[in-house]
Amino acid sequence: MPELRKDPIIDRWVIISSERGQRPVFLAEQAEAPKPGAICPLCPGNEMMTPPEVFAIRPASVSSPPNSPNWILRVVPNKFPALRIEGELDKRGIGLYDKMNGVGAHEVIVETPLHSQTLAGMDVPSVQNLFLAYRERTLDLLRDKRFKFIMIFKNQGSMAGASLAHSHSQLIALPIIPKRLSEEINGSLNYYRYRDRCVFCDIIAQESEEKERTIYENDHFIAISPFASRFPFETWILPKVHEESFLFSKTQDNYFAIADALSVILKKHEKVLNSPPYNYMIHTTPVEMIDSPYYHWHIEIIPRLTKMAGFEWGTGFYINPTPPEEATIYLQEADV
């Protein structure tokens, strides 16, 4: 059973999960075809190599039972989970230390049946299916009162943490609110208390007017280079109207506009940066914060172009060699 252990100095929880050490590492650095003789467990026809699916999208014209081929998108429990859904939290102290059982859920969203297709290469309706799957699985998992937050993220390329080349993203249900998100929420709350406005809404208003760091926008979403970007070509995508949670979009377009924005940004990154490894994360409100006037959900996309070294680890500072204004110009000019 994995464990959650709390750092008593900075109030940060760490997952201790020895099973994660058993993940496959036999694929190449980039998302390419498997090495000769390697079998991809996420490809159609290999459904029995994964745990039974918990959600799938299949063509309406094809009748196929669960855990069979002929799927468009498929969600399965992670075979090497960071957290396990079985058991009780069993919070307890050991002297000055706090720990609990590693209870949660860890799922893999297989984004396409085509092994070599990347998310950047998919059409917008296919990316839209991905958000529909995120919503379906999040709503289902939030029925479990043990879970406080659902983290949705994607690792593209082994340098970004992916251990399988087949395009996929992941979802982890947590019994606590992560420190990174708590810091973001607290900063947003402090701004709201001072100005009675959402800081994200103010950022959107200023970036929409100045256009200096606006990469792309459609009717409902805007993609920007953050003013204090931590990494080269870091990009945020935000809804233009105030929305606390990606689960309850006010655009009423079933995620088409966010799928369009994400698709455009990934294509621009692919063209300008030569298909870099990257991570993206959906930052949204925890369960108990729905209808928050000060927090604004968004997607953070981080191309992995630089590495953190001793200074960054030791201080918490980031050194970004590419000004966000310069990155914006490159991405604005990329025709996709």
N, C-alpha and C positions, 0 to 999 in steps of 0.2 A: 504494500500500500504506500503510495507517495505521501509525503508530509509537507505541511506548510509551517515554516519557522519564521518567527518575527525577530528582526534585528532590534535590540533594545535601545540602540543609540539613535537611529534615524527613523524608526517607526516603519520600516519597510519589510514586507513579507517576501520570503524566498521559497520557491518550490524545490523540494529535494525529491527527485524522481529518478531512481536508478534504471528504470525500464527505458528511459529515453536514450540511454547508452547503447541500446540494442537496435537503434534505427539503421536502415540501410545506408551505406556510403559508397556504393559501387558505381554510381553514375558520374558523368563528367562534370566539369566545373560549370559549363553552360547548359541550358535546357536543350539538349540535343538528343539524338536517338540513343537507345541503350547500347552499351558495349556488346560485341558479339556474344551470344549465349545468354545475355541478361533478359529477363522477362519482366515487363512492366505490370505491376499489380493493378494499375488504374486503367488499363486499356480494356476495351470491350472484348468479351470472351474470357477474361480473367476475373470475373466477379467473385468467384469462390476464393480468391486469394485475399479478399478483404472481409472484414466483419459484415454481417447483413446490413443492407442499406436502410436508412431511416427516412429518406426522402429521395424522390427522383422526378425528373421531368422527361416524359416520353412523347413521341409524335402521336397526335390524336388519331392518325390513320393506321397506327400499328398497335396490335394487341400483344403485349408482352408482359409476363408476370414479373414481380419484384425479383431483383438479383439475377436478371437475365440481360442479354445484350439489347440493342435497339433503344438506348437511352440518349438523351440530349445533355443532361446534367444529372449528377448522382452525388448523394451525400452519405458518407459511411462513418462510423466511429473510427477514430485513429487507432491503428493496431498497436502503436507504442505511445499510449496517452501520457500526457504530463500529469493529469488528474483523473481519478476514477469516479464513476457515478454511484458505485455501491458504497454503503456504509453511512455512519453518522459522523458529524464533525468532531465530536469529542474534544472540545477545547480544554486545554490543561496547561498548568505551569510546571516547570522544572527549575526550581530555584528562581532566579531572576528572568529566566527564559520562558517564552510562550510558544506553544505549538498546537497544531490541530491536524487531524487526518486530511490527506490530500483529496478531499471530495470535490468533484466537479464533473464537467463533461468536456470531451475533446473530440471534435469531429473534423473530417476532411471533406471539402466541397470540390468534387472533380468537375472542372469547368467545361470540359469538352471531351468527346470521345476520340478526338484526333490527337495522337501522341505528340506530334510536332507543332501543333497549333498553339500560339501564345495568346494571352488575353488581348494584347495589342493588335493581333491579327484577326480578332473576331469582329463580327458586325454588331451594331448597337443592340438589336433584339437579343442576341446571345448574351451580351453583358447585362442586359435588363433581366434575363432569366437568373443571373447570378444574384442580383439584389433581391429578387423574389424568393430565392432559396434562403438567403441570409435572413429575411424577415420571417419566413415560415419556421425555420429552425430556432430563431431567437424567441419567438412567441411561444413555441412549444416548450422550450427549456425553462422559460420564465414562469411556467406553471409550477415548477419545483421551487418551493419557498426557501430552500437552502441556498439558492443562487442569488447573488446581489448584482452581478455585472457580467455581461457577455462581451468578450473581446473578439472582434473579427479582424483578421489580418491575412496578408499574403506575403510569402517569401518567394521571389522569382530568382532562380539561379542559386547554385550552392554557396557562392560568396555572400548571399543574403540569407542563408540558413536553410534552403530547400534541400531535402535529401532525396527527392524524386524529381525527375525532369518533367514528367507529365504535368501540364498546367493545372494547378489546384490552389485553393486558399484554405484557411483553417478558422475554426471557431472554438474558443475555450470559455466555458461557463465557470465563473469564480464565486466562491463563498464570501469574498471580501471585495472592496473597491481598491483597485491598484493605486499605488502611491503617485505614479505619474498623472493619473486622471484626477486624483484628489487635489494635487497641486494646481492643476488647470482649473478645476471647479472653484477652489478657494480664491485663486487670483481673479476669476470672473466675478465671484461674489463680492470681493473687496472693491472692484471697479464699480459694480452695480450700486453698492452702498454709498459710494462717493458721488456718483453721477446719475444714478437712477436710470441707467441705460445698459444694454448688453454690449460688452466690449467687442464681441465679434460683429455685431450689427454696425458699430461705429467703424470698425476696420473695413467692412464691406463698403460702407458709404464713402469713406475717404479714398479707398483704392478704386472704386467705380468712378469717382470724380477725377482723380489724378491720372489714372491709367498707366502710371510708371511701372507698376508691378503686376498689372493685370495681363494674364497670359491668354485667357479665353473666357467667354461667357455665352450662355444661351438665355432663354427667357427666365429660367428658374435658378440657375447655378452660376457661380463665378469661380474661376481658378486663378490663384495668385501665387507669386513668390513672396513668402512672408518677409516683412521688413527686417526681422532679426533671424534670418535663415540660419539654421545650425549646419546645414550641409549644402554642397553645391547642387543647384537645380532642385532643391526641395520645393515641393508644390503642395498647396492646400486647395481643396475644393469645398465650397460652402454654399448652402442654400441662401438665396438672396433675401427671403423673408425669414423671420425668426422661427426656427424649429428646434425644439429641444432634443428630439429623438428621431433617428432615421426610420423608426417603426411607424411613425404617424406623419407621413409627408403631407404637406398642405397643397402640393402641386396637382394632386389628383390625376397624375399621368402614369401611375404604377411604375415609377422609377425610370421612365424613359429618359428624362432630362439629365438625371445624374449618370445614367449609363452613357449617354452621349458625351457628357463632360469628361468622365473618366476615360472613355475610349479615345477622345481627342488628345488628352494629355499623355496617355501612354504611347500613342502613335508619335507624338512630337518628341518625347524622350527617346523613343526607339530611333527616330531619324537623326536627331541632333547628337545623341550620345552613343550611337552605335549599339543599340539593344543592351543597355546596362543591366546588371542584376539590380533588383530593387526590393523595397518593402513598402507596403501600404497598410494603414491601420484606420479603422473607423472609430472615431471618438464620439460617443453618444452618452446620454444621461444614464446613470444607474437606475435600478428599478424604482426606488423611492423618490426620484426627482422629476418624474413626468410633470409637465406644466411649469417647469422652472423658467422664470423670466430672464435669467442671467446667463444660462448656458446654451450653447449653440452647437449642434452636431456638425461634424465635418470629417473629411478624409485627408490624411497626411500621407503624401507619397515621397519616399526618400530613395533616390538613386544611390547605389553604393559605389561612389567614385573615390572616396577617401577612407582612410582607416583611423580609428581612434587610437591614440598612443598615450604615453605616460602622463603628459600634461592634462589631456582631456579627462582621463580616468581619475587623476589625482585632485583636480580642481572642480570638475563639473562644467568648465568652460568648453566651448566649441570653437575651433578655428576653421572658418569657411574661406577658402581661397577665391571663391567666385562671388562677387557682389550680386545680390538678388536682382538688382536693376539690369545688370549685364546678362544674367541668365534669362531674364524675361525677354530681352531683345532677341536672343537666339531662338527662344521657343516661339515668340510671336511670329517670327519670319519663317518658321518651318511650315511648309505647305503640306498638309496631310488630308 
